[in-house]
Amino acid sequence: MARHRIPVVLVAGFLGSGKTTLLNHLLTNSSGTRIGVVVNDFGSINIDAMAVAGQVDSSISLQNGCLCCTVDASGMDALLDRLTRPGTDLDAIVVEASGLAEPKEMIRLILAASNEHVSYGGLVDVVDAAEFENTRLAHPEIDRHLAYADLVVLNKIDRLEGQVSAELAETVGRLSGGKPVLATERGRIDPSLLFDPRRAPEENVARQLSFDDLRHEHGGHDEHLHATYDSVEFRISQALHPRRLMHFLDNRPPGLFRLKGVVYFGIPGHTQKFTVHTVGGFLEVRRSRWTEGEPRETQLVLIGTALDREALLTALHSCAEDDPDSVDPQSMLRILRHVEP
């Protein structure tokens, strides 16, 4: 059985935004899920590392410098190798960046890593809602940082009036280029928004990505504990046209954070099962075989904030192809470009 890919989620944000609070929330509300943590604390006393000590399965802490400045691609590889070595059995890795880290460089480090057991899990930018304007005055680069985010967590929203928080969410959404904005307090977000819960040892990738499992995964979080988000399920027995699907993926609607599931194209020479995973602008495709008795169909779950369910389903239904045998196999090239070797 092929070893599953471990998502590496980057958590960034300026000093005091609530990154460590969010991390601790993930660690204490991910029952059964093993999370590896890389804490990058800027300073001689590693306060952040002490805050999470004893709550993690594997912890690596870096001192006296910013992760993106002191660790190059080979250094990041070493960190990921340690966290993914046999026996660690992790489900996700969270990198909590220093408040002075440069998000673009951190993304580059993860994407440049050669470890075949990890995948990019997206950049989560934590914003202090109560101090946003002051932070923006002191650090105007926050506008640029937000543009690199895959998900913006607007934290400490309880310290603002309703109308002010709505206006701030709109401003942050505009600065991030339409990325999903999740308003919350004390870093309380549903862990399954960022990574999948632990699956049983006997389950393989296809089982994890079955439609019923994916639907169940997003069907019962406590609204009193977590900021809410939307999930849309799509299932169709018709084949999908690869060019139409790529057009949809290239023009993802505002608010869409993750898309995952299996796709059936049915084109001669390309009738295998294709597992698709996106986070932000990142796309990963894997090929595998259909199991005996498994229906040849497409099953997708789309996750984000303020999603237009009907518009999403209409766009995905428009990707259907009635006669896949007549489709030019060359139309698969853009899909295959994202398939791992």
C-alpha positions in Angstrom: 0.0 0.0 0.0 1.4 3.4 -1.0 2.2 5.7 1.9 -0.1 8.6 2.2 1.1 12.2 1.7 1.4 14.3 4.8 0.1 17.9 4.3 2.5 20.6 5.5 0.4 23.6 6.7 2.2 26.9 7.1 0.8 29.3 9.8 2.0 32.8 9.5 1.1 36.2 10.9 2.6 39.2 12.7 3.6 39.1 16.3 0.6 38.8 18.6 -1.9 37.7 16.0 -2.7 34.4 17.7 -0.7 31.8 15.8 0.3 29.8 18.9 -3.2 30.0 20.2 -4.5 28.6 16.9 -1.8 25.9 16.9 -2.7 24.9 20.5 -6.4 24.7 19.5 -5.5 22.4 16.6 -3.5 20.2 18.9 -6.2 19.9 21.5 -9.1 19.5 19.1 -7.7 16.9 16.7 -8.7 13.7 18.4 -6.9 10.7 17.0 -4.9 12.8 14.6 -1.2 12.9 15.0 0.3 16.3 14.3 4.0 17.1 13.9 5.0 20.7 14.7 7.8 22.9 13.6 7.9 26.0 15.9 10.0 28.9 14.6 10.3 31.3 17.5 12.2 34.5 17.0 14.4 35.3 20.0 16.7 33.7 22.5 13.9 32.3 24.8 11.7 29.9 22.9 8.3 30.8 24.6 6.2 29.4 21.7 7.9 26.0 21.9 7.3 25.8 25.7 3.6 26.7 25.1 3.1 23.6 23.0 5.5 21.3 24.9 3.9 18.0 25.8 1.0 18.4 23.4 2.7 17.3 20.2 3.9 14.0 18.8 7.1 15.3 17.2 8.4 18.8 17.9 11.3 20.6 16.4 12.0 24.2 17.6 14.3 26.7 15.9 15.8 29.6 17.8 17.6 32.9 17.1 16.3 33.5 13.6 13.6 33.4 11.1 12.8 30.1 9.4 12.9 31.6 5.9 16.2 33.2 6.5 18.2 30.5 8.3 16.9 27.4 6.6 17.3 26.8 2.9 15.6 24.0 0.9 18.1 21.3 2.1 17.6 22.5 5.7 13.8 22.2 5.3 14.3 18.8 3.8 16.1 17.7 7.0 13.3 18.9 9.2 10.6 17.2 7.1 12.7 14.0 6.9 12.8 13.9 10.7 9.1 14.3 11.0 8.3 11.8 8.3 10.7 9.0 9.2 9.3 5.5 9.7 7.5 5.3 13.0 6.3 8.8 13.4 3.0 8.0 11.7 1.9 11.6 11.4 -1.3 12.8 9.7 -0.3 16.5 9.3 2.7 18.9 9.9 2.1 22.4 11.0 4.9 25.0 10.7 4.3 28.0 12.9 6.4 30.8 11.5 8.1 33.6 13.4 6.1 36.8 13.3 8.9 38.3 11.2 8.9 35.5 8.6 8.4 36.2 4.9 5.4 34.1 3.7 6.6 33.9 0.1 9.9 32.4 1.1 8.3 29.9 3.4 6.1 28.7 0.6 9.1 28.4 -1.6 10.9 26.2 1.0 8.0 23.8 1.2 7.5 23.5 -2.5 11.2 23.1 -3.1 11.5 20.3 -0.5 12.4 16.9 -2.0 10.6 14.8 0.6 8.2 12.6 -1.4 6.0 11.9 1.7 4.7 15.4 2.1 2.5 17.8 0.1 1.9 21.5 0.4 -1.1 22.1 2.8 -1.4 25.8 2.2 -0.5 29.1 3.9 -2.8 30.2 6.7 -2.3 33.9 7.6 -3.5 34.8 11.0 -4.6 38.4 11.4 -5.3 40.3 14.7 -8.7 41.9 13.9 -8.5 44.3 16.9 -5.0 45.6 15.9 -5.3 45.3 12.2 -5.0 49.0 11.4 -2.2 49.6 13.8 -0.3 46.5 12.4 -0.8 47.8 8.9 0.7 51.2 9.8 3.7 49.5 11.5 4.0 46.8 8.9 2.6 47.9 5.5 4.0 44.7 4.0 0.9 42.9 5.5 -0.9 43.8 2.3 1.6 41.8 0.3 1.6 38.9 2.9 -2.2 38.6 2.6 -1.9 38.2 -1.1 0.2 35.0 -0.6 -2.3 33.4 1.8 -4.5 30.5 0.9 -6.7 31.1 3.9 -7.0 34.1 6.1 -8.0 33.6 9.8 -9.4 36.9 11.1 -8.7 36.3 14.8 -10.0 38.1 18.0 -13.1 39.1 16.2 -15.0 39.2 19.5 -13.2 42.4 20.3 -15.0 44.3 17.5 -18.5 45.5 16.9 -20.5 43.5 14.3 -20.5 46.2 11.6 -16.8 46.9 12.1 -15.9 43.2 11.8 -17.9 42.9 8.6 -16.1 45.8 7.1 -12.8 44.5 8.2 -13.5 41.1 6.7 -14.3 42.7 3.4 -11.1 44.7 3.5 -9.0 41.7 4.3 -10.8 39.7 1.6 -10.0 42.4 -1.0 -6.3 42.6 0.0 -6.0 38.8 -0.2 -7.4 38.7 -3.7 -10.7 36.9 -2.8 -9.1 34.2 -0.7 -11.4 32.7 2.0 -11.6 34.7 5.2 -12.6 32.9 8.4 -13.6 35.1 11.3 -13.0 33.6 14.7 -11.9 34.1 18.2 -9.1 32.5 20.2 -8.0 30.7 17.1 -11.0 28.3 17.1 -11.2 26.8 13.7 -12.2 23.3 12.7 -9.0 21.2 12.2 -10.7 19.3 9.3 -10.6 22.6 7.4 -6.9 22.2 7.2 -6.2 18.5 7.1 -8.1 15.2 7.1 -8.7 13.3 10.3 -6.9 10.1 10.9 -8.0 7.1 8.9 -8.0 3.5 10.0 -4.7 1.6 9.2 -6.4 -0.7 6.7 -7.8 2.2 4.6 -6.0 3.4 1.5 -6.1 6.7 -0.3 -9.1 5.7 -2.3 -11.1 4.7 0.8 -10.2 7.9 2.5 -11.5 9.9 -0.4 -14.7 8.1 -0.8 -17.8 10.3 -1.1 -19.4 9.1 2.1 -16.2 9.5 4.1 -15.7 13.0 2.8 -19.3 14.0 3.5 -19.1 12.6 7.0 -15.9 14.4 7.7 -17.6 17.8 7.4 -21.0 17.0 8.8 -20.7 17.4 12.6 -18.4 20.1 13.9 -19.5 22.1 16.9 -20.4 25.6 15.8 -19.9 26.9 19.4 -16.2 25.8 19.3 -15.2 26.5 15.7 -15.5 29.2 13.2 -17.9 28.0 10.5 -17.1 27.2 6.9 -18.9 25.8 3.9 -18.6 22.4 2.2 -20.2 21.4 -1.1 -20.4 17.8 -2.3 -20.4 16.9 -6.0 -21.0 13.5 -7.5 -21.6 12.5 -11.1 -21.5 9.2 -13.0 -20.7 10.9 -16.3 -17.1 11.3 -17.3 -15.5 14.8 -17.0 -13.8 16.6 -19.9 -10.2 17.4 -18.8 -10.1 20.8 -20.4 -13.4 21.9 -18.9 -12.3 20.7 -15.5 -8.9 22.5 -15.8 -10.8 25.7 -16.8 -12.8 25.4 -13.6 -9.6 24.8 -11.5 -7.9 27.7 -13.2 -10.8 30.0 -12.4 -11.6 28.9 -8.9 -14.3 31.2 -7.3 -13.5 33.5 -4.3 -13.7 31.7 -1.0 -12.8 28.2 -2.2 -9.9 26.9 -0.1 -9.7 23.2 -0.7 -11.0 20.7 -3.3 -10.4 17.0 -3.0 -11.7 13.7 -4.3 -11.6 11.4 -7.3 -12.2 12.2 -11.0 -13.2 9.9 -13.8 -12.3 11.1 -17.3 -12.9 7.9 -19.2 -10.8 8.9 -22.2 -9.1 6.1 -24.1 -5.7 5.5 -22.4 -6.7 7.5 -19.4 -9.5 5.5 -17.7 -7.6 5.2 -14.4 -8.8 6.8 -11.2 -7.4 10.3 -10.8 -7.2 11.6 -7.2 -7.3 15.4 -7.2 -6.3 17.7 -4.4 -6.1 21.5 -4.4 -5.3 24.0 -1.7 -5.3 27.7 -2.7 -3.6 27.8 -6.1 -1.8 24.5 -5.6 -2.9 21.4 -7.6 -1.8 17.8 -7.1 -3.0 14.9 -9.1 -2.3 11.2 -8.5 -3.2 8.1 -10.5 -4.4 4.8 -9.1 -6.6 1.8 -10.0 -10.3 1.4 -9.4 -11.0 -1.4 -7.0 -13.2 -4.3 -7.9 -16.9 -3.1 -7.9 -16.0 0.5 -7.4 -18.2 2.8 -9.5 -16.4 4.8 -12.3 -17.6 8.2 -11.2 -16.4 11.6 -10.0 -16.7 12.4 -6.3 -15.5 15.8 -5.0 -15.8 17.9 -1.9 -15.2 21.6 -2.0 -14.4 23.5 1.1 -14.2 27.3 1.8 -16.1 30.3 3.1 -19.2 32.0 1.7 -19.4 29.5 -1.2 -22.1 29.8 -3.8 -23.3 26.2 -3.8 -25.6 26.4 -6.8 -22.9 28.3 -8.9 -20.3 25.7 -8.0 -22.5 22.7 -8.9 -23.6 24.3 -12.1 -19.9 25.0 -13.1 -18.9 21.4 -12.3 -21.9 19.9 -14.1 -20.8 21.8 -17.2 -17.6 19.8 -17.1 -19.5 16.6 -17.9 -18.7 14.8 -21.2 -21.4 12.4 -22.7 -19.0 10.7 -25.1 -15.5 10.4 -23.6 -14.4 8.0 -26.4 -14.5 10.9 -28.8 -12.4 13.2 -26.7 -8.8 13.9 -28.0 -6.4 12.2 -25.6 -4.2 15.3 -26.0 -6.7 17.2 -23.9 -5.3 15.3 -20.9 -1.9 17.0 -21.2 -2.7 19.8 -18.7 -4.0 17.3 -16.2 -1.0 15.1 -16.6 1.3 18.0 -16.0 0.2 17.9 -12.4 0.5 14.1 -11.9 3.4 13.1 -9.7 6.0 10.9 -11.5 
